[in-house]
Each structure stands twice: as C-alpha cells, then as structure tokens.
C-alpha cells in the first residue's frame, strides 16, 4: 500500500510528504483514491481492495502491466538438440 501511495505522489510530482501524511495528501488531492485507501484499512485489507487502489493509481499511465506466458522458444544446446 505504501508503494502505491508513493507512486501516486511521484506521478503528481509531490515529494514533500512524510509516510504518516501520505494518506491525508492522497485524500486531499484525489477523494476517490482516499476513500479506497480508507476502506482498505477499515475493511480488513483484502487483496482485491489493494488491487483496486493500484489500478486507480496507475490508470493515468496506462494501468498495470499484465503478465502472460508464451510458447517456449527452442534453444539449441551444444549438441544441436533443442529443448
């Protein structure tokens, strides 16, 4: 959670907030995000709530990066075989 709030500050070019003031700063600048953070701490800190906060913070820069798996690329070893 701390990283998400720090990312919000960096994205909005605010570098003066101490850790204990981050939530107040966020709630001042973005009431919707402030409400998400308040609900996260009041509601048991569920992973889905944390994900919603991260999505909200990263939305202006295109959102979270999504990981995916692709097919394995054959890599020749010294014997010429591929795995």
Order of alpha helices (4+ residues) and beta strands (2+ residues): alpha-alpha-alpha-alpha
